[in-house]
Amino acid sequence: MRLAALALALFAVPAMAKPNAFPDRFDPIGTPVQSLVSGEGRTLHYTDTGEAGWRPMLFIGGVGTSARAPELVAFLDTLRRRLHVRIISVERNGLGDTAYDPNWTFADYVGEVRQVLGHLKIDRFALVAISGGGAYAGHIAAAMPERITSWHMLAAIASLPAESPVCKADPAALEAMLAKQVGAPREFWAMPADGVAAHVPGFADRAADEGAHAYFIAGQHGDARAVAREYRSFCNAPAAVTRFPAPAFFTYGEADKLVPPAQGEYWAAKVAGKVTFRRYPGEGHDVQYRHWDQVLLDVSGRGGETLVCRGGKSQLVSGIIAPAAMPKGSTLGLCAWNRKEPSHAGQ
């Protein structure tokens, strides 16, 4: 009898939860990649968080990123949803699911963005670009300034000098140089140990996943042509933006050796409207992720305020507060930035 009772206890079925405790929908596991056949017969790929009536943002990721690049800023998705910001990203040549065309240009990208936005029935949008996406954003700003509600450049490039090793390199040699990194996404996405990856759980792994998606998902097997072509395109003259009318917000790290603030100064000189130029002393190239919380606020129309952590609470204060003017004991952005995650071997 004792043995039978023990067996019943071990294998008893637990009481079912009440029906109203069951979810009525599946939890999201990432924004899906969608496709659209262009007027030229080319298959375009894009992502769209899809919330009708929310403020649209066209997001352009850095060098070698796919349409899933917005997943890298999903660590603040709760804030994005509270601010009602919708993110659309249009994939570039040879990355992710999109076929490689050696003759593809910035003008082609502008045309593809137009078609995706038209398909989604989006007329006006905020333009946000990080790092190498800045060159593409410049062409969008030049081609359709009247449709842009605000322009946001985060450590975003304008162009490379002619004497740059990238510009001087033979195309085949550049592809060979990049092949090792493209073939190992963790290497391509190596992040500073004390930067964003130290604060955002899983960021380094998600960045490596993005590299794997961009360089392998369609069977590219680490083909470096698309990335090399992106780098070489920066050697061309930057986009001819003139007297851009909408508000503009530029975010750069003063210690960024890849894309220094001088690149942002170039873009700022093209704006006839109001410019808010945020420069962060001591910060490097991951400034684009570190201050994503402020970018979301800027996009949502709260650009005249600064998000700070004061007394252990995140709060908005009126005005643009420079880092050097921060009150003692306060830090920029959400208080979550003041916590660090344990390091992991893969990082």
Salt bridges, closest charged atoms under 4 A:
ASP24 OD1 - ARG25 NE 3.69
ASP48 OD2 - ARG86 NH2 2.76
GLU51 OE2 - ARG80 NH2 3.20
GLU51 OE2 - ARG81 NH1 3.43
ASP77 OD1 - ARG80 NE 2.59
ASP77 OD2 - ARG81 NE 3.08
ASP97 OD2 - HIS213 NE2 3.92
GLU112 OE2 - ARG42 NE 3.16
ASP123 OD1 - ARG147 NE 3.70
ASP205 OD1 - ARG186 NH2 2.45
ASP223 OD2 - ARG225 NH2 2.91
GLU230 OE2 - ARG92 NE 2.45
GLU254 OE2 - ARG279 NE 3.23
ASP256 OD2 - HIS285 ND1 2.74
GLU265 OE2 - ARG279 NH1 2.71
GLU283 OE2 - HIS291 NE2 2.95
ASP298 OD2 - ARG278 NH1 2.60
GLU305 OE1 - ARG302 NE 2.63
